[in-house]
Amino acid sequence: MLRSSAHYSAGLDLADLLIRQGRPAEALACVPTVAEQRAGAERREREAAQPPKRDDPRAGAGDFAQEPPF
């Protein structure tokens, strides 16, 4: 499950689990490189800067629709 997780700390959690199981070579192989960590952090920053997507195409910037419902 940790290998398929999209959470940013899943790789480190998997490495920790493998180390505790006495499998350090596999743990080292699943630790992301510095470049991969930086790319992930930049991607998360870009996603956080974007406004949330709304399901209602009529919804404006506020919480209420800009057009009447009829």
N, C-alpha and C positions, 0 to 999 in steps of 0.2 A: 504494500500500500504506500509506503514512503517513497519508493522509486517512481510511482506514477503521480504523486502529489504535486500540485502546482505551487504550494506554499513555499515561500522563499527560504525557510529554515529546514525544509524536509531533507535536503542533502546532508546537512550537519546532524540532524537527528538520526538519520540512517547511519552515518559514520559513528556516532556515539554508541548506537545499538550494536553495531558490528564489533567495535572495540571491546565492549563489555562481554561479547560472546567469544572473544579471543581470535578474531579474524581481522588483524590490523592491515593486511595487504588489501583486502576488499574495502576496508574503511578509507584507506588513503586514496583508492581509485575513485570513490564516489564524492570526495570533497571537491567542490567547484574551485576552479582557478580564480585568481584575482580578477582577470579580465571578465570571466563569466559572472562573478559577483558584482562587478561594476556595471556591466550591461544590465543585469537584473535590477539593480538599484535605480539606474537611469530610467528603465522601463516603468518601474513602480512610481517614480516621480512624475513621469509624463501622464500616466493613468490618473494619478491623484489630482493633477492640475486640470484635467478635462472635466467639464460639467457632467453631472450624472445624466444618463440617458433616461428618457421618459417614454412610457408606453403610449401615452395619449398624444397624437400629433398636434392636437389643438391646444395643448397646454403651453402656456407662455413661460416667462422667466419666474413668475411667482407660483403660488400653489393653486391658483384658480385659472380656469380656461379663459382665453381671451374672447371666445365667441359664445353666443348663447347656445344652449343644447338643443334648440328646436330648429 
